[in-house]
C-alpha cells in the first residue's frame, strides 16, 4: 500500500513515512462512532446535528489519513449524493436532518470544497484511483475560475459564490474569512491548475496575518475586509476572533510555515487554551476550552519552547465534532512532524 509520506503537505515539508497511520485505529473508530453515520454523514454535534461541506471534507481528509478506504467511500458517497447538487460541481454547504429537502442552503462554502478536493487528492495518492484525481482537479479548476477575487489588489479566496462580494460598506472589497486559507492544500492545487497561481493565493493568506499583527488584537477576525493596505472587521459580522480563526494556527503548523506567524496567536493564549478575542480592544471575551482547541495552544507552545503537550491532550477526546476534528488533525501532524511534542523520540 502506498503511504502518504511526502505528499501530505503538498511539498512544503518532508513527511516521515509511517508503518501505520498516525491516527490510531482506536481514535479513528471513536471518531466514526461519535460523528459519522452508517450512510457517511459527518455530523456536527455542536450545531444542531447538521452536516455541511466542511464536515464532509474533514471526514474525507481524516479517512485518508487513517487509511480507511471503506469509510472514505461512504463519506464520499453521501457527499456526492446529498451535497454535490450544484450545476458547477461544488457542494451545497448546509444539510439538515429534519428539513425537507435536507439541503437548506445551496450556496457553497469554499473551505468545504477545498477540503473535499484535498481529501480526494490524498485518496488518489494513497489508493491510486485516477477518478479521485480527476474529480479533485475539476473542483480546483472551478474554484480557481469562480472563487478567487482581488482583495486590495491581491488574489483572495471568496468564502462562497453568493453573499461576499464588495459593496459600499466594504469600499468595494470582498468579505474574507482568513481560516479558509488551508495552507497545506494550496501547493497541491497549484500543481494541477495550469491557470491559477495558488501559491500567490497562499501568500495573500500570510499577508492577512501580517496586516492583522499590527491591529489592537494582533490576530485576524473571523470575517474581515482588506482595503488601503490594512485589514479590519467585516461589517455586519461579529468583530471577533473566534471558532473560525482557531483553525489558523493548526493550518500553519500542518503546512510547516514559518513559526513566527504563530506568535500573535500564542500571545493571545494561556495555559488554559485559546480565547475569543475582541478585535477593537484585543481583550479576551471567553475561553475556547475543549481538549481539541487546547491541543492547538499546547502545540504552539511546543513549537516555540519545546515544552511537550500535556498528557491528557495526547489522545482523542470526543467532546464535539469540531473540537475532535481539529484534535485529530493536530495529533496527526505532531506524530508525523513533532514527536518530541508528545514525549516520543524522533521518527526514523
N, C-alpha and C positions, 0 to 999 in steps of 0.2 A: 504494500500500500504506500502510495506517495504521501509523505508527511508535508505539512505546510511549510516548515523550515523557513527559508529566506523569503518566501512570498508574502508572509503575513503583513508586513508593514510597507508593502509597496516599494521596497528597495531602500527605504530610509535607514534601516538598520539591518544588520545580520541577525536573524533569529535562530537560536540554537535548536537543532532538531531534537525531538524527544522520542524515546522509545514508546511512550504513551502520551495521550493528550494531556495538556497542562491542567485542564479541568478534570477533576476526578470523576469516575463513574458514579460514586455516591452523591457528590454535589449535583451532577447533572440530573440524576434521577430525582433528587429532591426538587430541583427547579421544574422539571417536567410535571411532577406530581402536583406542585403548587400552582403552576401558571399556564400549563399547556393542556388543552382539551384533547380528547381522543381524535377529534377531527383536525387538529393542528391549529386551533385558535389560541393565540398567546394573549392571556387575559390580564388586563391592567387592574389589579385588585385594589389599588388606591384611587381609582377613578370610575367607580360605579360598575366595575367588571366589564367595561367596554373593551374593544380591541381597536387597533389602529395600525396604520402602515409602519409606524415606528416600532411597535411591539412585534409585529411580524418580521420586520427587518432584523431587529435584535435577535429574535428567535432563530432566524436563518444563520446569522453570523455565529451565534453560540453553538448551534448544532454542528456547524462545520468545525469550529474549534474543538468541540467534543468528539468529532469524527463519528457522528451518529447519523448514518445515511437514512435509516427509516424515519427518524424524527424530522430530519431535514425535508424529506419528501412530503410528509404530511403537513408540515408548516407551509411549505411551498404550495401544496395543492389548495389549502384553504386560502392563501394569499391570492392565488390566481383566480380561483372560483368566485371568491367573495369581494375582493378589493380591486382586482385588475379589470375594472369595468369601464374605464375611461377610453375615449377614442384615441388618445395619444400614447397609450401603452404604459402610463404611470398608474399609481394606485390611488384610489379614493382613500381619504385619510381616516374616516371615522365609521366604525361598525358597532351598533348597539344591539345587545341580545334580545331586548324586549320591544324593539321597534319593528315596524313592517312598512316598507322594506328595512332591512337591517342597516344598510348604508344610509346614514342621516346627513352626510355632507360629502359631496363628490369632489370637492376641491382636493388637490394633492397637498401633502406635506413633504417638502423636498428632502428633509433629513431621513424620512421613512423610505423614500425612493432610493436615496444614496445607500442606505443600509441594505435594502433588498438587492440592489445591484452588486454591492460588495459581497454579500453572502453568496450570491450566485458565482462570483469570481472565485471566492475561496473554495466553493464546492467544485468548480471546474478544475482548479489546481489539484484538489485532493483526489477526486474520483475520475478525472479525465473525461468529463462529459462536455462535449462540444456544444450541445444545446444550451447548457448553462452559460457558457461564454457568450454565445450569440445573443441570448436574452439580455444579459448584462450590458453588452455593447450597445444594443438598441436603446435601452433605458438611458445609458450615459449620453448617447447621441441626442436623445430628446431633451434631457436636462441641459446639455450644452447649448442647444439651439433656443430653448424656450425659457430657461430659468436662470440664466446668467445675465445680469444687467449692470450698467455702470452705476457706481455709487461714489460720488465725489471724484469721478474720473477713473475709478478702479473697478476691475471685474469682480462682481459680488454675487452671492447666492441669494436669489429671491426665495423667501420661505414657502411660497405657493403661487400657483398661476393666477389666483384671484385674491384681491384684498390688500396687497402690499405695495402697490405702485405709489410713486410720489404724488403729492398734492401740495396745495398752498401751505398747509400746516407743516410740511416737511421740507419746504424750499425746493420742491420738485424731486427730492431724493427718496429712494425706496426705503421701506422699513425692513430692517435686517434682524436676524437672530444669530448672534455670534456662536452659539452652540451648534449651529448647523454646519460649521466647519469641522467635519470629521476628517482630521488631517491624514490619517493613515490611508484613506480611500483615494486621495487626490492624485498621488503619483501613479496609481493603477489606472485611474480614469484617463490621465494624460497619455499613458502608454497605448491606449486603444482608441483614443479620439483624435483623428488627424486634423481636426479643425480648431478645437478649443485648447488654449493654453491653461490647463488646470493647475499647473504649478504657479502661474500668476495668480490664480484664484486663491491658492494656499497662502501666497504672500499677502493678499488682502486680508485674510483672516488674522495673520500676525500683525498687520498694520492696525486692525481694530484693537488689538491688545495694547499695542504701543500707545495709541491715542488715549485709550482708557486709563493707562497708567498715570497720566497727568491730570486726571479728574479727581474731585474730592474722594470718591470711592476707591479709585486706583484700579478697579476692575470693571468690565463692561456690564451694563444691564442686560436683562434677558431680551429686551426689544429695543433697538437703537436706530439712530439715523446718523450717517456720516455726511458732513457738509462743511465747507470752508476750512478744510484741514483739521477739523475737530470731530468729536463724537458726543452725542447726547441722547437722553432717553426719547423713545418714540412717543408722540402724542397719543393719548387715549389708551396707553398701556401703563401698568404699574411701573413707577420709576424705581426699580429694584433689581438687584442680582438675586436670583432665586433658584428654583429647582431646574430650570433650563440650564443655567450657567454652571451648575456644579459639574456638568459633564466636561467642561472645557479643560481643566487640568488633567482629567483622565485621558482625553484625546491627545493632549500634548505629550503625556508620558508614553502612551501607546505608540505614538509616531516617532518617539525618540528625538524630539525637538529640543532646542536649547533650554536647559533648566532655568535660565534667567527668566523665561516667560512665566514660570510657576511662582516666582517670588511674590508678586502682588496678591495672588490667591492665598499663598501661605501666610502672608502678613495679616489677612483677614480671618484666619482660622485660629483655633486654640487647641489645647489637648483634648477638649471635648468634641471637636469637629468643626464643621463649617456652619455658616450662618447666612440667612437672608441679610442683604445689605441695602440700606437706603442710599440711593445714588447721590442725593443732594448733600447729605452730611457725611457719608462714609461710615455711619454708625450701624451696628448690628441691630436687626429687627427681631429675629427669633432664630433659635438653633435649628439646624438641619441634621438630625442626630441619629438616624437609623445606622446600623453597622455598615451597610454598603457605602454610605456617604462618609462615615468616619474613616473608612479604609482609604478613601481618596486623600483625606488630610494626612493620615499617617504615612501614606506612600510619598507624598510631597516632602514630609519631614525626613523620611529616609533618604530620598534623593539629595536633599540639602545637607544632611548631617551624618548620614549613615546609621541613624537610630532605627533598629528593627521595629516593625509594626507590632502592636500588642497581640498577644497570643490569641485572644478571643476574636480577632478580626481575620485570622489566617484561614478560616474555612467559611463556606457559605452559610449565611443565616437568612432564611426565607421569611423576612418580615413583611415585605411588599414587593410587587413586581418590579418597580423601577429601581428601588434600592438593591434588590438581589441581582438584577441585571447588571448594574454598574459594578457591584462587588465581584461578580464572576469575570467581567471584562478586566477589572483591575488585578484580580488574582492571576488570571491567565498571563498578563503582562509581567507581573512580579516573578512568577515561577519561571518564565522564559528568559527574562532580561535582568532581573534584580533579585536572584535567590537569596542574597545576603539580607534583604529586607524581611525575609521570612525565616531568618535564622538557619538558612541552608548554605551549603558550600557552593562554590561556583560550578556551573554545569560544564561538562566537557564537550 
